[in-house]
Amino acid sequence: MIASESTKLNIKNNQMKKTILILISLIFTFKALSITFVVDGISYITTTSNTVAVTSGSYNVSSIVIPANVSYNGNNYTVTSIGKNAFKKSNVTKIKLPPTIVKIGEYAFSEIKYFEEINLPESLISIGDYAFYLNGITSIKIPSSVVSIGNYVFCNSQLSSIELPNSIKKIGFEAFSGCSLSSINLPSSLLEIGSGAFGNCKSLKKIEFPLSVKIIQDGAFSNCTSLDEVTIPSTVEFVGMGTFSNTPWYNNQPDGVVYTGKVAYQYKGFMPPNTTITFPEGTLSISNSCFYFCDNLIKINLPSTLNKIGAYAFGSCSKLNNITIPNNVTTIGDGAFYNCTSLYTISIPSSISDVGGGAFNNTPWYNSLQDGLIYIGKVAYKYKGNMPSNTDIVISGDTKMISSSAFNGFINLKSITIPNSVVKIGASAFSGCTGLNSVTIPESVTDLEFGTFNGCYNLTDVIIPSTLKSIANSVFYTCINLTNVSLSDSLTSIGDMAFYYCSGIEKVKLSSKIKQIGNSAFKSCSGLKTILAYPEYPLEIDESVFNGVNKLSCALYSQPNSVVGYRSTDTWKDFVNQFTLNLSEINNNDDVTKIIYYNKNDKSIVFPDFIDNTEILVFDINGKLIINQTLHGQKHKCNLPNGIYFVKLTSSGQSFSEKIMVN
């Protein structure tokens, strides 16, 4: 059949229209991707439509003043952050920051040997890890807007003087390790000092802890070879292993049990044969490894005030033969009595709510218990013996915790029912449980610890509670068949390799509260098709986070005022298909399913908050209209009974329909 001239003309016109639309799309795409510019020798990149981050300065300039605002191509931008690696290894010696800076990125001023001066404005909220690592700065003042010092921030710098405000609550891992500090005034707001925080500060001579400090982690002041004066208040609740190792203060303590405040910190020196230790009333905790490998310890008398026994506190005390744990104790750490090969009798109160993995393993007491799920106090401690095929486990209704490695490697575990009383699931609790195919985590759980479901390669469905705030490293590592997982709106951090090689996952939603995504978190998630990114500012993430994800086909959605930033930020900009979270950019029904989703947690259809001025119609399978509502930029959920529903969206003359099954 020969086409008429009018038909040919229509075809030609339609082709021309398509070509023009494609060209317009490319123009806008390239415009969004290319908003990086240099003004007065300082390089910037857009983070939103009206804010920018500094990415670098002139390499050989010694003094730099960062402006509060900068103009480019007729647009005005507020300078709000210093980007990752911005001045790393540069020759700058002095920097003046404007009162608009809220964030300093990781490694921003690291490895600058002759750095002398920087002002940190009161607008500053966050200082990234390693920000001043190996930096030559000697003195700095932290503004009161900062509430924590991150990991390695000043590690191995030349810092000899620092002023910390009364807003600081936590000092991170090795934050000041290797610095030249001779003294430091810890603020009255401080609650926790991280592992190795001041380790190897060889000039530090004196430390006085404020009454606010509750926790001092492992090795916090280890190898401070000038530290000979330590004042620890009775309010300190826990002191970690090796906190004061290789310090004059510790070396000058008499042999026997060394106390730090009300904490039994370490047994020092040689222990005589057949030793009995009686802890004084008022003792709150026993530190990690306090009596580890004390072969001559035969008996301990624990005080009624004790509330915590640290990890491996009595590990491998081979002659310890019986213990009574007081009623106030709530926490027993990993391996606390591991390999106590003479321990036949243990009296444990029902108040125990936290027991670490292997706490009683390889003891005669544990070996004598009947096979099956062992409970210690309110803790599901460990499954003992051989598990029958297709085993279904229902955790007791008053259980507070599932201990680390409780079901590790039990391939015959078919299902697990976890009650709402459980508030903690320990590390590797279900690692290698290849028979599990679905898990419901109760609303009472707020954190998932390391490797919880690592290697559960038949796991397909996980219902995550709305209360969950963090997913630690390797939690779903190699769960290759995991397809349905809804990340909660409360989630703030996702650890390293958390979803590594979860090749069945098709959609990931990152809530506005997400602050951290670890290295390789979604590496080799080859089935990932859609990412919904709600954070206003693109997170600084390692290039490994989405390695193995097809960035040519996976669609990345972000909020309308943030899309420019995502299209311009390292790693995020590698996604070719980027859209604003806005109905006007939906091109077909496949795109509808990417942004409107079924939440199995509460059997609801969720319409995200980027849908503005949109009519929603929901019909049941019989065609009955059950929901008729117009959204104006607010998040909306439709809770529905089991069944098949048809959803129709109408906005600006465009209509889209989708069938959704609730089950």
N, C-alpha and C positions, 0 to 999 in steps of 0.2 A: 504494500500500500504506500502511495506517495503522499507525503505530508503537504498540506496547503501552505501557501506563502505566509498566511497569518499565523499558522501554527509554528512555522520556523521562526517568525519574528518574536512570538511569545517566548519560545525556548531561548532565543538569543538574549532577550531582555531579562529573563529570569537568571540566566548565567551571569549577565553583567551585574545584576543586583547582588548575587552571591559573591562575586569577585570584589565588589565595593565593600560589602559587609566584612569580608575576610581581611581586606586591607585596613579598614577602620579598626577592626579587632587587633591586628598586628601593631598598628600605630599606638594604641592605648597600652598594649602589653609591653612594648619596648619602652614606652615612656615610664611605666611603673617600675620596670626592671632597672632603669638607668639613673635613678635619682641618687647618685653619689657625686659629690662635687668638692672642690677645693676653694677655700676663701682664706686669703692671707696666710697661705702655707699650711693651713689645717684642713685635713680631710674629714668629710662628714658623710653619713648615710642616714636616710630617712628611716624613722622607726614608726611614725604615724604620719598622717597628712600634715601635721603642724609641729612635729618634734623630730630632733635628730640626735644621733650619737656621734661622738668623735671617734674616728677610726685610726688616725695617725696624725703626727705633726712633722714638721721639717726635721729630718734626721740629724742634721748638724747644728741646729739652733739650740743654744743652751738655756734660754729663758722663753717661756711661752705663757701667754695670757689667753685663756679660753673665754670667749664672749658668752653672755647669757642668751643672746639672740643673734641669728645670722640670716642674711637675705641671699636668695639665689633665684635668678630668672623671674623676678617680681614676686616671689613667695617669701614670707617671713616664717622662720622656724625658731622654736625654743630649744636650746641645748640642754638635754636632760640626763645624758649618760656618757661615760667614757667606756668605749667598747673593749671587748676582749683583745688582749695583746696590743692595745693601741700604741703604747710607747715602749714596749718590750725591747730591751737591748739598744735603746736610742742613746744619744749623747746629751739629752736634756738634763739640766741640773736644777731648774726652778720652774714650778708650774703654779699658776693662780687659777683656781676654779671659781666659776660664777655661783651665785646663790640659787641656781635652778637645777643643779646636779642632784639627782636622786640615787644614782647607781654608778658604782665603779666595777667594771667587769673583771673576770679572771685574768691574771697575769698582766693587768693593764700597765703597771709600772715595774714589772719584774726585770731583774738582771740589768739594772742601771747602776753601774759601779760608783759613779761620782755624783749621785743625786743628793741634793742638799735641802730642798725646801718645797713644801706643798701645804696649802690650806684646805681643810676639809669643811665645807659649808654646813650650816645647820639644816639645810634641805636634804642632806645625804641620809639615805635609809639603809643601803646595802653596799657592803664591800666584798667583792668576790674572792674566792679562794686563790691563794698565791698572788694576790694583787701587788704586794711589795716584796715578793720573794727575791732573795739575793740583791736587795736594794741597798744603796749606800747611805740612805737617810739615817740621821742620828736622833732626831727628835720629832715628835708628832703629837697632835691633840685630836682626840676623837670627839665629834660633836654629840650632843645629847639625843639627837634623832636616831642614833644607831643603838640597837638593843643587843646585838651579838657580834663577836669577832669570829669570822669563819675559819676554816681549816687552812693552815700554812700561810696565813695572810702576811705575816712579817718574818716567816721562817728564814733563818740564816741571813738576815739583814744586819746592818750595822747599828741598829736602834739601841740607844743607851738611855733614852728618856721618853716616857709616854704618859699622857694624861688621859685616864679613862673616866667617862662620865658616870653618874649614878643611874644611868639607864641600862647599863650593860648587865645582862642576865646570864650569858653563857660565853665562855671562851673556848674556841674549837680546838680540834686536833692539831697539835704541834704549831699553834698559832704564833708563838714567840720562840720556838725552838732555835737554839743557836744564836740568839741575839746577844748584844753586849750590855744588857741591863744590869745595873748594880743594885737597883732597888725598884720597887713598884708599889703603888698604893692601889689595892684592889677596892673597887667601889662597893658601897653598902647594899647595892641592888643585886650583886652577883650570887647566882645559885649553883652553878656548875662549872668546873674546870675540866677541860677535856684531856684525853690521853696525850702525854708528852707535851702539854701546852707550853711549859717553860723548861723542857728538857735541854740539857747542854748549854744553859745560860751560865757559863763558867765564872762570870763576874758577880752574879747575884749572891748577896751576903745575908739578906734578911727577908723574911716574909711573914706577914701577919694577916690571917684570914678574918674577914668580917663575919659577924654573927649570921649573916644571910646565907653563907655558903653551906650547902647540904651534901654535895657530892664532889669528890676529887678523884678523877679517874686514874687508871694505871699509868705509872711513869711520868706523872705530871711535872715533877721536879727532879727527875733522875739525872745523874751526872752534873748537877750544879755543884761543882767542886769547891766553891767558896761559901756555900750556904751552911752557916753554923748557928743561925738563930731562927727558930720556927715557933710561931704562936698559933695554936689551933683551939678554937672555942669548943665547948661541949655540945654545941648545936650541930656540928658536923656529923652526918649520919653514915657516911661511907667513904673509905679511903682505899683506892685500888692498889693492886700489886705493884711493888717496885716504885711507888710514888716518890720516895726519898732515897732510893738506892744510890750508892756512891756519892753521898753528901757527908760533910763533916758532922752535921747534926745527927744523922743516923749512926754514923761510926762511933760517936761519943756516947751513945745510949748503952746502958748496962746490958749484959746478956740476959736473956729471958724474953718474956712477952713485951714488945714495945707497943705502947698505946699512943694513939694520936687523938686527943680529946677522949671521946667515949667509944672509940673504935679500936679493937684489937687488931693492930696493923701487921705485925710480923714477929715470928719467933726468931731471936737472934742468938747466934752462938751454938755451942754443942749442948744437946739435950741429954741429961743423965738417964741411965736405964730406969725403966719402970716409973716414968714420970706421970704424975696426975696434975692436971691444970684446972684450977678453980677460978673462973672469971668473976670479977667483982660485980655486985649489983650496980646498975647504971650503965653497963656496957650495952651499946645499941646494936653493934654489928661486928662480924669477924671478916676480915678482908680476904680477898682472893689469894689462894695459895699460902695463907698465913702459917699453916703447919704442914705444908706439903712435904711428903717423904720424911716425916718425923717418926722414924721406926721405933723409938723408945717411948712414945706416948701410949699409955695403956688405958687412961681414963680421963674424961672431961666432965666438969660440973658447970653447966650453962646457967646463966642468971635469968630471972623471970623477966627482966627488961629487954632481953635480946629480941630483935625483930628480923634480922637477916644474917644468913650464913653464906659467905661468898663462894665463888667458883673454885673448886679444888682446895677449899680451905683445909680439909683433912684428908685430901687425896693420898692414897698409898701409905696411910698410917697403919701398917700391917699388924700391929699389936693392939690397936684400939678394939675393945671387946663389947662394950655396950654403951648406949647413949639414951638420954631422955631429952627430947626437944621441948622447950617450954611453950606454953600456950600463946605467947605473944608473937612467936615466930610466924611470919607469913611467907618468907622467901628463902628458898634453898637453891644456890647456884649450880650451874653445870658441874658435874663430877665432884660435888662437895665431899662425898664419902666414897668415891670411886676407888676400887681395888683395896678397900679395907678388909683384908682377907680373914680377919678374926672377929669381924663384927656380926655377931649372931642375934643380938637383941637390940631393937630400936623401938622406942615409944614416940609416936608421932601424933600431934594434936590435929583435930579436925579443922583447925583454923588455917592450916597451910593452903595457900591459894596459888603459889608459884613455885614450881619445882623444875630445875633445869635438866637437860638431857644427860643421861648417864649418872645422875646424882648418887644412885645406890647400886649401880652395876658392879658385878664381880664382888659382891659381898655374900656371905652365907645367908644373911637375912633375906636378901632378894632371891637368891637361888632356891630357897625353901618355899617360896610362894607358889600357889597353884597356877597352872597355865591359864592364859586368857588375858583380858584387859586388867591391868593393875591400877588401882586408884590409891593415891597418897593424899590424904586430906581431901581437898576439893579439886584435885588435879588428876586427869586421866594421864597417868605417867608413861606406861609402855605396854604394848601387847607382848606377852611372853609365850614362848613355845611356837609350835607349828599351827598355822591358821588354816582351817578347812577351806575347800574351794567354795567360791560364791558366798563369802561371808558378808552378812549385813551387820553393821555395828550401830547401835543407838547409844549415844553418850548420855550418862546419867543427868537428870534434870537440874541438879544443884552444882554441877561442875563449873569451875571458874576458868580452868586452863587445860589445853591439850599440850603436853610437854614436847620439847624438841625431840625429833626422831621417834615419836610415839608409835608410828606405824611405818616407819622407814623401811622400804623394800618388801612390804607384804603384798605380793602380786595377787593374792587371792581375795583381797578386800574389794568387794563388789560395790558397796554403798556405805555412806557414813551420814548419820543424822546428828547434827550439832545443835544443842538447845540454845535459847537466847541468854542463858546464864553465863555462857562462855565469853570471856572478854579478851582472851589471848590464845593464839595458836602459835606454838613454838617453831623454831627454825627446823626445816626439813621434816616437819611432822608427817607429811604424806608423800615424801619424796620416793619415787620409784614404785608407787602404787599403780601399776599398769592396768589393774582391773577396774579402776574407778572411771566412770564416764560422765558423772555429773555431781556437782557439789553446790550446796546452798550455804553461804557464810552468813551467820546471823547478824542482825543490826547492832548487837552488843560489841562486835569486834571493830576496832579502829585501825589496827595495823596488821599487815602480813609480814612475817619475818623471813629471813633468808631461806630460799629454796623450798618454801612450803609445799609446793606441788611439782617440784623439779622432776622431770622425767616421767610424768604421768601422761604418756603419749596416747592413751585412749580417751583422755578427758576431752569432752566436747562442749559441755555447758558449765559455766560457773556463774552463779548469781552473787554479785558483789553488793554488800549493803551500802546504803546512802551515807552511812557514818564513816566509811573507810577513808583514812587520811593519808596512809602511806603504803606503798608496795615496795618491799626491800629487794635487794639484788637476787636475781635468778629465781624468783617466786614461781613463774610459769615456764622456766627454761625447758626447751624442746617439747612442749606440749603441742605436738605437731597437728593434732586433730581438733584443737580448741577453735571453735567457730563463734560461739556466742558468749561474749563477755562485755558487760556494760560498766564502764568506769564511772565511779560516783562523782557527784558535783562537789563533794568535800575533799577530794583527792588533792594533795599538795606536792607529793613527790613519787617518782617512779625510779626504782633503782637500776643499777647496771644489769644488763642482760635479763631484765624482768620478763620480757616476752620473746627472748631470743629463739629464733626458729619456730615460732608459732605460725606456721605457714598457712593455717586455715582461717586465721582472723581476716575479716574483710573490711571492718570499720572500727575506727578508734575515735573516741571523743575525749578531748583534753579540756577539762573545766577551766574556768577563769581563775581558779585558785592554785593551779599547778605552778610551782616555783622551780622545780628541778626535774629533769629527765636524764637519767644516767647513761653512760656510754653503752652502746650496743643494745639499748633498751628494746628496740623493735627490729634488730638486725635479722635478716633472712626471713622476715614476714612477707614472703613472696606473694601471698594472696591478698595483701592489703590494697583495697580499692579507694577508700575514703578516709580522710582525716578531718575531723571537725575541731578546729583550734579556736578556743574561746579566750585565751589570754590576750589582753589588749596589746602588750608588747611581746614580740617574738622572744622566746627564751634563748639564751646562749646555750647551744647544745653542740656536742662533738659530732664530727662528720660520720662517726660510726653508728649513730642512733638509728638511722634508717638505711644502713647498708643492706643491699639485697632486696630493697623495695623498689618496684618498677616506678621510677619517678616520671616516666613518660605517660603512664596510664593512671596512676593513683592521683585522685583529685584532692586538693588541699583547700578547705574552706576556712576563712577567717572573717572577723567582724568588719563591717564596711569601713570603719575608720582605722583599721589595722592592716588591711590587705597590702598596702604599699610597703609597709615594714616587712611583712613576710616575703614579699616578692624581691626584697633587696637584702635580706639577711642570710648569712652563710648557712648552708645546709637546707634551710627552708626554701631558699630561692631555686634550689635544684628541681623542685616540683614544677613541671611544665604547666600542668592544668591547675591554675589557682583561680578561685572565685570568691566573691564576697558572700557572706551568709545572708543572702537576700533573695526573695522569691523571684525577682525580676531577672535573675541570672539563671533560673532553672530552664533548661532547654528541652527536656523530655521527661517522660515518666520514670526513666531510670534514675534521673537526678533527684526526683521526689523521694525515692526510697533512701537516698543518701542522707537526707536531712530530717525526715520524719521517720521515727523509729518506734518499735515496740519494746517496751521495758519489761522484761520478764519478772523483775523484782516485785513489782506491784500490779502487774497485768494492766499496763496503761499504754496509750498511744501518746507520744511526746512530740509537741510542736515547739521547736526552739525559739528563743527570744529575738531572733533576727527577722522573723516574719512580721511585717508591719502592714496594717490596714488591709488585712486579708480575711476573707470570709471562709469559714470552715464549715463544711457539711459532712456529717457522718451518718451513713445509712447501714441498717443491719441487712442480713442476707435476704430478707423478705422485701427490701426496698423501703422500710419504714424509716423516716427521718428521726434520729434520736439526739443529734446535737446540731445546733445552728448558732454559730457564734462568730463575731468579728474580733480579730486580734489586733492590738496596737503596740507591737514591739515588746510584749510581755511573754514569758515562758508559760506554756499551758499544757496540762496533762488531762487526758480523758481516761478515767478508770472504767473499764468495761468488763462484763462477764465473758466467759469463754464463747468464742464464735468467730464468724467471718464478717468483716466490715469493709465498707467502701468509703474512702475518704476523698472528698473533692475540695480543692482549694481554688479560690477565685480572687485575683488581684489585678487591677489595672487592665481589665478586659481579657486577662489570660486565665485559663482554667486547666487544672491538672487533676487526674484521678489516680488512686492507688488502692489495691486490695490488701488488707492486713488481717492476719489471723492472730487471735488472742487465745492462748492455751496455757 
